Every structure is written in C-alpha cells, then in structure tokens.
C-alpha cells in the first residue's frame, strides 16, 4: 500500500502562485506514475498533470505553460507549482499514484483563486 499526504493548498489572488506537495510513504518502490487531478464544484474530477516513472510529463491543455509537475525522488514527494492562477483553477486538488498493486488517492487539498 501507498499513503499520500497533500499540503500547500489555500487561497490566492488571480495571477498569483501556489505550490502543492504530496508526500508518498509505504511501498513506494511499486509506483509507476504520479499525477494531480482536480475537481471543481459541480464538475467531474479531471487530470491536471502526470509524471511517469520514465520521466515523461503531460499536462491538461488548460494548465500548459502555467503549472509544473515535479518530484523529489529522495523525499518521495510530488509537487505542483501553480503560477498565473486563474479563478477557473478553483478546485479540490488530489494527488494520485498508480502502483503495481493498485491506485491510491490523497485526501485532497482546496485551492481557491479569487
């Protein structure tokens, strides 16, 4: 099993920045990808950014050029640097990891942009 603990959410002004963190623990050797998803009020959960084990990165079109996903492998911590925030970025952000034993989700962290 893998446990995920997110932090770094909060409130920001439009045009501002936030950085989300997701600390993974447990059987982290089985992780083959990590990602950030978000769910805005009244909408379905959708992918924001993905980091594959081989280093490949992909972003949703809506965040390209504004958000950056990265990972500190020594700390088993995933990050999402969010710049040039827009009010449409307001959502609960979830860290998710795919492992050979299953998929695990964090508890979510609220991001509010005004």
C-alpha positions as CSV (number, residue, x, y, z in Angstrom):
1,X,0.0,0.0,0.0
2,X,1.0,3.6,-0.5
3,X,-0.1,6.5,1.6
4,X,-0.3,10.1,0.2
5,X,-0.5,13.3,2.2
6,X,-1.1,16.5,0.4
7,X,-0.3,20.0,1.6
8,X,0.0,23.5,0.2
9,X,-3.5,24.4,-0.8
10,X,-5.1,27.7,0.2
11,X,-6.3,30.9,-1.3
12,X,-4.6,33.1,-3.8
13,X,-5.3,36.1,-6.0
14,X,-5.7,35.7,-9.7
15,X,-2.3,35.9,-11.2
16,X,-0.7,34.6,-8.1
17,X,1.1,31.3,-7.3
18,X,0.7,28.3,-5.0
19,X,2.7,25.1,-4.7
20,X,1.1,21.8,-3.8
21,X,3.1,19.0,-2.2
22,X,2.2,15.3,-2.0
23,X,4.4,13.1,0.3
24,X,4.2,9.4,-0.5
25,X,5.0,6.7,2.0
26,X,4.7,2.9,2.3
27,X,5.5,0.7,-0.7
28,X,6.8,3.5,-2.9
29,X,9.0,1.1,-4.9
30,X,5.9,0.0,-6.7
31,X,4.9,3.4,-8.0
32,X,5.0,3.7,-11.8
33,X,3.3,7.1,-12.2
34,X,2.1,10.0,-10.1
35,X,-0.4,12.7,-11.1
36,X,-2.5,15.6,-9.9
37,X,-6.3,15.7,-10.5
38,X,-8.7,18.4,-9.7
39,X,-12.5,18.6,-9.1
40,X,-14.3,21.9,-9.3
41,X,-17.7,22.4,-7.8
42,X,-20.3,20.7,-9.9
43,X,-17.8,19.2,-12.2
44,X,-16.2,15.8,-12.7
45,X,-12.7,15.0,-11.5
46,X,-10.1,15.6,-14.3
47,X,-6.4,15.2,-14.8
48,X,-4.1,18.2,-14.4
49,X,-0.6,16.8,-14.8
50,X,1.1,13.4,-14.9
51,X,4.6,12.2,-14.2
52,X,5.5,8.8,-15.5
53,X,8.3,6.6,-13.9
54,X,10.4,7.2,-17.1
55,X,10.2,10.9,-16.7
56,X,7.5,11.6,-19.3
57,X,5.3,14.5,-18.3
58,X,1.9,15.5,-19.6
59,X,-0.4,18.4,-18.8
60,X,-4.0,19.3,-19.4
61,X,-4.3,22.0,-22.1
62,X,-5.8,24.4,-19.6
63,X,-2.7,24.5,-17.4
64,X,0.1,24.2,-20.0
65,X,2.6,26.9,-19.5
66,X,1.3,27.8,-16.1
67,X,1.7,24.7,-14.0
68,X,4.7,22.5,-13.5
69,X,4.8,19.0,-12.0
70,X,8.0,17.7,-10.4
71,X,9.2,15.1,-8.0
72,X,11.9,14.9,-5.3
73,X,12.8,11.2,-5.6
74,X,14.9,11.3,-2.4
75,X,11.9,12.6,-0.4
76,X,9.2,10.6,-2.4
77,X,7.4,13.9,-2.7
78,X,5.4,15.1,-5.7
79,X,4.9,18.8,-6.4
80,X,2.6,21.0,-8.5
81,X,3.9,24.6,-9.0
82,X,0.9,26.6,-10.0
83,X,1.6,30.0,-11.5
84,X,-0.6,32.7,-13.2
85,X,-3.5,31.3,-11.3
86,X,-7.0,31.9,-12.7
87,X,-10.4,31.8,-11.0
88,X,-11.2,28.7,-13.1
89,X,-8.4,26.9,-11.2
90,X,-10.5,26.9,-8.1
91,X,-11.0,23.2,-7.1
92,X,-10.0,20.5,-4.8
93,X,-6.7,19.1,-6.0
94,X,-5.9,15.4,-5.5
95,X,-2.6,13.6,-5.7
96,X,-2.9,10.1,-7.2
97,X,-0.4,7.4,-7.7
98,X,-0.5,4.3,-9.9
99,X,1.3,1.3,-8.5
100,X,1.6,-2.4,-9.4
101,X,-0.8,-3.0,-6.5
102,X,-3.4,-0.5,-7.3
103,X,-4.3,3.2,-7.5
104,X,-4.1,5.4,-4.4
105,X,-5.6,8.9,-3.9
106,X,-4.7,11.6,-1.4
107,X,-7.3,13.3,0.7
108,X,-7.4,16.4,-1.4
109,X,-6.5,20.0,-0.8
110,X,-8.6,23.0,-1.6
111,X,-7.3,25.7,-3.9
112,X,-9.4,28.9,-4.1
113,X,-8.5,31.7,-6.6
114,X,-10.3,35.0,-6.4
